[in-house]
Amino acid sequence: MAPYDDIADLPPRVRAHLPGHAQEIYLAAFNHAWQQHADEARREEIAHRIAWAAVKRVYEKTGDRWVRK
């Protein structure tokens, strides 16, 4: 896994469940975390956790949908 170049490169579960703006947040947060944690053994896991946390600051899951807070 490496930083994502485009929203189309995000994992299918992210693209399928998050609205477009939330996908942009995920992409930016993942890529930033990927760079910041270059020396970590669990780099990918950390980057995904940080990306989801960034999404959850702006969006919340209501039923099956992610909606802006």
N, CA, C and O atoms as CSV, one atom per row, in Angstrom:
chain,resi,resn,atom,element,x,y,z
A,1,MET,N,N,0.849,-1.185,0.000
A,1,MET,CA,C,0.000,0.000,0.000
A,1,MET,C,C,0.887,1.238,0.000
A,1,MET,O,O,1.936,1.273,0.644
A,2,ALA,N,N,0.462,2.211,-0.706
A,2,ALA,CA,C,1.169,3.487,-0.769
A,2,ALA,C,C,0.120,4.587,-0.750
A,2,ALA,O,O,-1.076,4.304,-0.821
A,3,PRO,N,N,0.546,5.813,-0.657
A,3,PRO,CA,C,-0.443,6.890,-0.680
A,3,PRO,C,C,-1.330,6.782,-1.929
A,3,PRO,O,O,-0.909,6.295,-2.979
A,4,TYR,N,N,-2.539,7.243,-1.777
A,4,TYR,CA,C,-3.500,7.191,-2.877
A,4,TYR,C,C,-3.363,8.441,-3.741
A,4,TYR,O,O,-3.281,9.554,-3.222
A,5,ASP,N,N,-3.339,8.256,-5.048
A,5,ASP,CA,C,-3.235,9.382,-5.975
A,5,ASP,C,C,-4.586,10.047,-6.220
A,5,ASP,O,O,-4.656,11.249,-6.476
A,6,ASP,N,N,-5.648,9.263,-6.141
A,6,ASP,CA,C,-6.966,9.756,-6.533
A,6,ASP,C,C,-8.037,9.009,-5.735
A,6,ASP,O,O,-7.791,7.922,-5.212
A,7,ILE,N,N,-9.205,9.596,-5.652
A,7,ILE,CA,C,-10.317,8.956,-4.947
A,7,ILE,C,C,-10.606,7.577,-5.539
A,7,ILE,O,O,-10.966,6.653,-4.810
A,8,ALA,N,N,-10.454,7.436,-6.835
A,8,ALA,CA,C,-10.715,6.149,-7.486
A,8,ALA,C,C,-9.774,5.055,-6.981
A,8,ALA,O,O,-10.062,3.871,-7.153
A,9,ASP,N,N,-8.670,5.429,-6.369
A,9,ASP,CA,C,-7.701,4.468,-5.854
A,9,ASP,C,C,-8.017,4.000,-4.430
A,9,ASP,O,O,-7.412,3.045,-3.945
A,10,LEU,N,N,-8.961,4.667,-3.762
A,10,LEU,CA,C,-9.304,4.303,-2.390
A,10,LEU,C,C,-9.870,2.886,-2.342
A,10,LEU,O,O,-10.377,2.384,-3.345
A,11,PRO,N,N,-9.783,2.237,-1.172
A,11,PRO,CA,C,-10.348,0.894,-1.045
A,11,PRO,C,C,-11.845,0.905,-1.391
A,11,PRO,O,O,-12.535,1.890,-1.125
A,12,PRO,N,N,-12.341,-0.177,-1.976
A,12,PRO,CA,C,-13.756,-0.243,-2.365
A,12,PRO,C,C,-14.728,0.060,-1.232
A,12,PRO,O,O,-15.748,0.710,-1.462
A,13,ARG,N,N,-14.440,-0.396,-0.012
A,13,ARG,CA,C,-15.383,-0.142,1.088
A,13,ARG,C,C,-15.463,1.348,1.434
A,13,ARG,O,O,-16.504,1.820,1.891
A,14,VAL,N,N,-14.396,2.073,1.224
A,14,VAL,CA,C,-14.411,3.517,1.467
A,14,VAL,C,C,-15.240,4.202,0.377
A,14,VAL,O,O,-16.106,5.026,0.673
A,15,ARG,N,N,-14.975,3.861,-0.859
A,15,ARG,CA,C,-15.708,4.471,-1.982
A,15,ARG,C,C,-17.189,4.130,-1.948
A,15,ARG,O,O,-18.028,4.963,-2.292
A,16,ALA,N,N,-17.512,2.924,-1.540
A,16,ALA,CA,C,-18.907,2.481,-1.561
A,16,ALA,C,C,-19.749,3.110,-0.451
A,16,ALA,O,O,-20.962,3.251,-0.609
A,17,HIS,N,N,-19.137,3.485,0.650
A,17,HIS,CA,C,-19.905,3.929,1.808
A,17,HIS,C,C,-19.837,5.421,2.098
A,17,HIS,O,O,-20.771,5.977,2.675
A,18,LEU,N,N,-18.762,6.070,1.714
A,18,LEU,CA,C,-18.609,7.484,2.065
A,18,LEU,C,C,-19.039,8.399,0.925
A,18,LEU,O,O,-18.790,8.099,-0.243
A,19,PRO,N,N,-19.686,9.517,1.261
A,19,PRO,CA,C,-19.979,10.510,0.224
A,19,PRO,C,C,-18.679,11.119,-0.317
A,19,PRO,O,O,-17.622,10.981,0.298
A,20,GLY,N,N,-18.762,11.781,-1.452
A,20,GLY,CA,C,-17.586,12.323,-2.125
A,20,GLY,C,C,-16.693,13.178,-1.250
A,20,GLY,O,O,-15.476,12.993,-1.238
A,21,HIS,N,N,-17.284,14.119,-0.510
A,21,HIS,CA,C,-16.480,15.003,0.333
A,21,HIS,C,C,-15.755,14.218,1.422
A,21,HIS,O,O,-14.600,14.504,1.736
A,22,ALA,N,N,-16.430,13.238,1.988
A,22,ALA,CA,C,-15.802,12.403,3.013
A,22,ALA,C,C,-14.656,11.585,2.422
A,22,ALA,O,O,-13.659,11.334,3.099
A,23,GLN,N,N,-14.792,11.175,1.177
A,23,GLN,CA,C,-13.713,10.456,0.505
A,23,GLN,C,C,-12.501,11.366,0.320
A,23,GLN,O,O,-11.361,10.919,0.447
A,24,GLU,N,N,-12.744,12.626,0.023
A,24,GLU,CA,C,-11.638,13.588,-0.110
A,24,GLU,C,C,-10.912,13.750,1.222
A,24,GLU,O,O,-9.684,13.812,1.264
A,25,ILE,N,N,-11.680,13.818,2.309
A,25,ILE,CA,C,-11.088,13.922,3.650
A,25,ILE,C,C,-10.240,12.685,3.934
A,25,ILE,O,O,-9.110,12.790,4.411
A,26,TYR,N,N,-10.796,11.519,3.637
A,26,TYR,CA,C,-10.086,10.257,3.877
A,26,TYR,C,C,-8.775,10.222,3.101
A,26,TYR,O,O,-7.727,9.883,3.650
A,27,LEU,N,N,-8.842,10.571,1.838
A,27,LEU,CA,C,-7.666,10.573,0.963
A,27,LEU,C,C,-6.566,11.473,1.521
A,27,LEU,O,O,-5.415,11.053,1.640
A,28,ALA,N,N,-6.921,12.702,1.861
A,28,ALA,CA,C,-5.936,13.659,2.361
A,28,ALA,C,C,-5.346,13.201,3.697
A,28,ALA,O,O,-4.136,13.284,3.906
A,29,ALA,N,N,-6.202,12.719,4.595
A,29,ALA,CA,C,-5.728,12.290,5.911
A,29,ALA,C,C,-4.841,11.054,5.807
A,29,ALA,O,O,-3.812,10.965,6.477
A,30,PHE,N,N,-5.240,10.103,4.970
A,30,PHE,CA,C,-4.427,8.895,4.800
A,30,PHE,C,C,-3.052,9.254,4.258
A,30,PHE,O,O,-2.035,8.812,4.793
A,31,ASN,N,N,-3.019,10.046,3.207
A,31,ASN,CA,C,-1.739,10.388,2.590
A,31,ASN,C,C,-0.835,11.146,3.552
A,31,ASN,O,O,0.373,10.910,3.586
A,32,HIS,N,N,-1.408,12.051,4.328
A,32,HIS,CA,C,-0.613,12.802,5.300
A,32,HIS,C,C,-0.068,11.857,6.381
A,32,HIS,O,O,1.110,11.914,6.734
A,33,ALA,N,N,-0.942,10.993,6.895
A,33,ALA,CA,C,-0.514,10.053,7.936
A,33,ALA,C,C,0.535,9.086,7.392
A,33,ALA,O,O,1.467,8.709,8.102
A,34,TRP,N,N,0.381,8.689,6.137
A,34,TRP,CA,C,1.357,7.775,5.510
A,34,TRP,C,C,2.748,8.397,5.539
A,34,TRP,O,O,3.733,7.720,5.832
A,35,GLN,N,N,2.822,9.687,5.234
A,35,GLN,CA,C,4.114,10.378,5.230
A,35,GLN,C,C,4.640,10.577,6.650
A,35,GLN,O,O,5.836,10.419,6.895
A,36,GLN,N,N,3.762,10.919,7.578
A,36,GLN,CA,C,4.180,11.215,8.946
A,36,GLN,C,C,4.642,9.976,9.711
A,36,GLN,O,O,5.423,10.091,10.655
A,37,HIS,N,N,4.174,8.812,9.320
A,37,HIS,CA,C,4.491,7.584,10.053
A,37,HIS,C,C,5.353,6.631,9.227
A,37,HIS,O,O,5.205,5.412,9.314
A,38,ALA,N,N,6.239,7.190,8.440
A,38,ALA,CA,C,7.082,6.401,7.531
A,38,ALA,C,C,7.937,5.363,8.267
A,38,ALA,O,O,8.264,4.322,7.698
A,39,ASP,N,N,8.293,5.630,9.500
A,39,ASP,CA,C,9.178,4.732,10.237
A,39,ASP,C,C,8.437,3.700,11.086
A,39,ASP,O,O,9.065,2.899,11.778
A,40,GLU,N,N,7.120,3.716,11.034
A,40,GLU,CA,C,6.316,2.806,11.848
A,40,GLU,C,C,6.127,1.461,11.152
A,40,GLU,O,O,5.906,1.412,9.942
A,41,ALA,N,N,6.214,0.385,11.904
A,41,ALA,CA,C,6.013,-0.958,11.342
A,41,ALA,C,C,4.566,-1.145,10.876
A,41,ALA,O,O,4.317,-1.838,9.889
A,42,ARG,N,N,3.617,-0.533,11.580
A,42,ARG,CA,C,2.198,-0.674,11.244
A,42,ARG,C,C,1.698,0.564,10.507
A,42,ARG,O,O,0.578,1.020,10.739
A,43,ARG,N,N,2.502,1.089,9.649
A,43,ARG,CA,C,2.244,2.334,8.939
A,43,ARG,C,C,0.869,2.368,8.254
A,43,ARG,O,O,0.121,3.334,8.406
A,44,GLU,N,N,0.546,1.325,7.513
A,44,GLU,CA,C,-0.725,1.303,6.784
A,44,GLU,C,C,-1.918,1.313,7.747
A,44,GLU,O,O,-2.876,2.060,7.549
A,45,GLU,N,N,-1.850,0.491,8.774
A,45,GLU,CA,C,-2.936,0.443,9.761
A,45,GLU,C,C,-3.117,1.800,10.424
A,45,GLU,O,O,-4.242,2.275,10.579
A,46,ILE,N,N,-2.026,2.414,10.811
A,46,ILE,CA,C,-2.087,3.729,11.449
A,46,ILE,C,C,-2.711,4.750,10.507
A,46,ILE,O,O,-3.571,5.530,10.919
A,47,ALA,N,N,-2.289,4.752,9.258
A,47,ALA,CA,C,-2.816,5.716,8.287
A,47,ALA,C,C,-4.316,5.535,8.079
A,47,ALA,O,O,-5.048,6.520,7.981
A,48,HIS,N,N,-4.787,4.283,8.011
A,48,HIS,CA,C,-6.226,4.045,7.859
A,48,HIS,C,C,-6.994,4.508,9.092
A,48,HIS,O,O,-8.067,5.098,8.965
A,49,ARG,N,N,-6.465,4.252,10.265
A,49,ARG,CA,C,-7.141,4.694,11.498
A,49,ARG,C,C,-7.237,6.216,11.563
A,49,ARG,O,O,-8.275,6.762,11.938
A,50,ILE,N,N,-6.176,6.880,11.206
A,50,ILE,CA,C,-6.173,8.342,11.213
A,50,ILE,C,C,-7.152,8.879,10.177
A,50,ILE,O,O,-7.858,9.854,10.435
A,51,ALA,N,N,-7.198,8.249,9.010
A,51,ALA,CA,C,-8.121,8.687,7.954
A,51,ALA,C,C,-9.570,8.544,8.405
A,51,ALA,O,O,-10.377,9.449,8.195
A,52,TRP,N,N,-9.906,7.411,9.024
A,52,TRP,CA,C,-11.275,7.234,9.514
A,52,TRP,C,C,-11.593,8.251,10.609
A,52,TRP,O,O,-12.702,8.783,10.651
A,53,ALA,N,N,-10.647,8.525,11.485
A,53,ALA,CA,C,-10.872,9.512,12.547
A,53,ALA,C,C,-11.136,10.892,11.955
A,53,ALA,O,O,-11.979,11.634,12.458
A,54,ALA,N,N,-10.421,11.234,10.895
A,54,ALA,CA,C,-10.628,12.527,10.239
A,54,ALA,C,C,-12.030,12.606,9.644
A,54,ALA,O,O,-12.691,13.641,9.740
A,55,VAL,N,N,-12.479,11.527,9.036
A,55,VAL,CA,C,-13.839,11.501,8.477
A,55,VAL,C,C,-14.861,11.668,9.595
A,55,VAL,O,O,-15.830,12.413,9.449
A,56,LYS,N,N,-14.646,10.977,10.708
A,56,LYS,CA,C,-15.613,10.997,11.810
A,56,LYS,C,C,-15.694,12.346,12.518
A,56,LYS,O,O,-16.645,12.594,13.259
A,57,ARG,N,N,-14.721,13.213,12.303
A,57,ARG,CA,C,-14.795,14.563,12.870
A,57,ARG,C,C,-15.827,15.404,12.127
A,57,ARG,O,O,-16.372,16.354,12.689
A,58,VAL,N,N,-16.101,15.064,10.868
A,58,VAL,CA,C,-17.002,15.860,10.033
A,58,VAL,C,C,-18.297,15.110,9.718
A,58,VAL,O,O,-19.345,15.727,9.525
A,59,TYR,N,N,-18.224,13.798,9.666
A,59,TYR,CA,C,-19.375,12.968,9.295
A,59,TYR,C,C,-19.705,11.989,10.409
A,59,TYR,O,O,-18.848,11.635,11.219
A,60,GLU,N,N,-20.970,11.554,10.436
A,60,GLU,CA,C,-21.381,10.516,11.359
A,60,GLU,C,C,-22.250,9.523,10.608
A,60,GLU,O,O,-22.916,9.865,9.631
A,61,LYS,N,N,-22.227,8.305,11.081
A,61,LYS,CA,C,-23.010,7.274,10.421
A,61,LYS,C,C,-24.407,7.271,11.019
A,61,LYS,O,O,-24.582,7.130,12.229
A,62,THR,N,N,-25.389,7.429,10.159
A,62,THR,CA,C,-26.793,7.392,10.555
A,62,THR,C,C,-27.443,6.264,9.768
A,62,THR,O,O,-27.656,6.378,8.561
A,63,GLY,N,N,-27.754,5.182,10.458
A,63,GLY,CA,C,-28.249,4.001,9.760
A,63,GLY,C,C,-27.134,3.441,8.896
A,63,GLY,O,O,-26.061,3.098,9.391
A,64,ASP,N,N,-27.397,3.353,7.602
A,64,ASP,CA,C,-26.393,2.840,6.660
A,64,ASP,C,C,-25.656,3.949,5.925
A,64,ASP,O,O,-24.822,3.674,5.062
A,65,ARG,N,N,-25.955,5.197,6.260
A,65,ARG,CA,C,-25.383,6.328,5.500
A,65,ARG,C,C,-24.479,7.180,6.373
A,65,ARG,O,O,-24.688,7.302,7.580
A,66,TRP,N,N,-23.476,7.765,5.745
A,66,TRP,CA,C,-22.611,8.737,6.391
A,66,TRP,C,C,-23.143,10.111,6.032
A,66,TRP,O,O,-23.274,10.443,4.853
A,67,VAL,N,N,-23.452,10.915,7.047
A,67,VAL,CA,C,-24.009,12.244,6.832
A,67,VAL,C,C,-23.146,13.276,7.555
A,67,VAL,O,O,-22.522,12.983,8.575
A,68,ARG,N,N,-23.126,14.468,7.014
A,68,ARG,CA,C,-22.353,15.558,7.620
A,68,ARG,C,C,-22.983,15.954,8.950
A,68,ARG,O,O,-24.205,16.057,9.063
A,69,LYS,N,N,-22.147,16.173,9.943
A,69,LYS,CA,C,-22.634,16.581,11.273
A,69,LYS,C,C,-23.219,17.970,11.226
A,69,LYS,O,O,-23.678,18.482,12.247
